[in-house]
Every structure is written in structure tokens, then in C-alpha cells.
């Protein structure tokens, strides 16, 4: 078909159908990989691992091969997830996230929850459920490094490094704080590239280290009471929902300023109609719940986010947790100025176009001739 002559509806329908067919095809690929894994037939080709064999056999990146192998192995014990994958209703990335936390007992419930969530939201759910052990955190800490290298005439310094989550968050927020304070170029009125401003911010931090020009950086930790009192119960997360061990949460609480916020699953948390202004503690709750990322399904923006009143305060909306949502500036304008709508409870938000059709459109199962092609 000549797609330039197609209507928008025809293109949307074709995307849904071919995406479903692609997912169903990937499901069959995982099926075959699982069988190859059982037979160990990949060894006959001289591969060092099943992942290497899949990468070479399918001509894909090793990261893609690793995902296919991991999903293939998990699906052996998850018949319902596998069935929805084969029908083209779930994408490979969705199945990957679901299968990380699903069990034969809860897979059906997780599938229904997943159908209303983006792949990014599912990844956050998987991370939160999986958590991180103290041993894993120690491994991350042992990998910390800063490597500096001057060129031959010492006219340029190159460096690279890595930091554990907590220290990385402190570094990240310190850079962002300085970047936000920078003014545009006096001559052009334009801002430099963010990467350039970040480099200037790092220089400024180094130059003012220990001086009065430094700004206190705050890191928010959300922890269950058990996580602050035991080593193996409860969970703790940084403000971007990255899991941390209980011992790390306890260390941060030892010399940090603690603000107690009690969350009751049956009670709305907020300040109601008293004010439109969102207090700091409530802002942190919104960020924690929404994973520190714009909630529009097609967005992964984690910077310069704004908090949106779903029901506007001016027409009776409350400044309560259930009525607040994290959006980037662009998608905030979509809602206010382009007529988009947001419906549903916090755990199942649905974005809707101006005509109230949900976005993204729910992909229907593949049917008829396409289904027969996949099954053969």
C-alpha cells in the first residue's frame, strides 16, 4: 500500500496490526530459543553461550539477544503471559518487565495491570518489586571510579567515571542546581548547550568547594518503617524510585533531616482546597509515586518536570496526591492548551486525545490470516 495516500486512521490501524504481528513473531522466536536452550544445540555451532549464539544467528545486538534469552527462559513458567505475547497483545519490552516479577499465581493480575502502563512504567514497577540487596549495593560501590587523563600538551583534560546511586544523585542534583542558575549568553540571548553548561557547573563546584558559594543538596529517601529498623524487611528508594538497601537508608537517616510523612492507602494525602501551592513534602510524594518521570506514555523526560492539577484548582480541584501528576513542560502544555484529558485513578492513569480516545490505542489481538501465518 502507498502510505502517503493513507488516512491517519488507516496508518494507526496498520501500526497496531503490524506491531501485533511483530510481537507475535518475537513470541515464536522466544519459543524456539527456549527449545534450543533445552536441547543445548547452540553448542554445536561453537558459541560460548546461548546469548552469543542468538546474537549471531539472528544478527542482533548482544543486549537484544540477552533480552530474548531471558524472556524465553522466564516464559516457560508463565503460560498466561506467553499466551498474550503470542496473540500480539503484549510487546517484548512489556513481557520482559512483567516476567521479571510475575509468578504462576499472580501473572494474570499483572497482565491486566500492564495493559494500561507504558514499558517505562513497567520497568519501574519491576525495579521496585525486585529491590536491591546489600551485596549488589556493595558491588556498585566497589565499581566507583574517576579516571582523569591529560592530553600530551596538557591543554585538555578528559575524564570519565561512575558513582553509586546515592552519591550519583547528589552529584546530579548539584550540577542541575548550578545549570538552572545560569543566564543566557549576553551577546546572543541564547543559552549554551546543556552539556556546555554542565561542564561550567562542574568547574564552578570545584572552584567553590568548601566555600560559602556551595549549595546544600537534598536527597529524598522514601522508606518503609521496617526498612529503617531492620535489615531484611521493608523497602527503601531514592527519589527517582531507584532501590537502595535498608542499611543505606539507615545511614542516610543518621545524619540527614528526616520529615515523617504517613501514607494511608485509604486516605487522600494533601492539603485539599486550602491552597493551590504544592508544599515540598507533597511534591516529594508526587515525584516518588510517579517515578521522577513525565507520566505521558510517550515521554521519558526526567528533568524540569512540573506538577499538574488533573482537576484544575480554579474549578474545584484539590491539592491532594490523587489529583496531582508529574508532567514535563511540553506535555503540560498538551493538557492545558491542546485539549488533552487525563482520566482514571493514580495507579491506572489514561491519557486521552481531544476526542477522548485513549492514547496509546489498545492494540487488538491479531486475527484471521495474520494469526494463521504466525501459528504456522
Secondary structure, DSSP 8 states (H G I E B T S, - for coil): --GGGS-HHHHHHHHHHHHHHHHHHHHHHHHHHHHHHHHTGGGGGT-SSHHHHHHHHHT--HHHHHHHHHHHHHHTT-HHHHHHHHTTSS-HHHHHHHHHH--TTTHHHHHHHHTTS-HHHHHHHHHHHH---HHHHHHHHHT-EEEEEE-TTSS-EEEEEE--HHHHHHHHHHHHHHHHT----TTT-----HHHHHHHHHHHHHHTTTSTT-------EEE-HHHHH-SSSS-EEETTS-EE-HHHHHHHHHSS--------TTS--B-TTS-SS--HHHHHHHHHHTTTS--STT----SSEEEEESS-GGGT--SBGGGEEEEEHHHHHHHHHS--EEES-GGG-EEE-TT--EES-------HHHHHHHH-
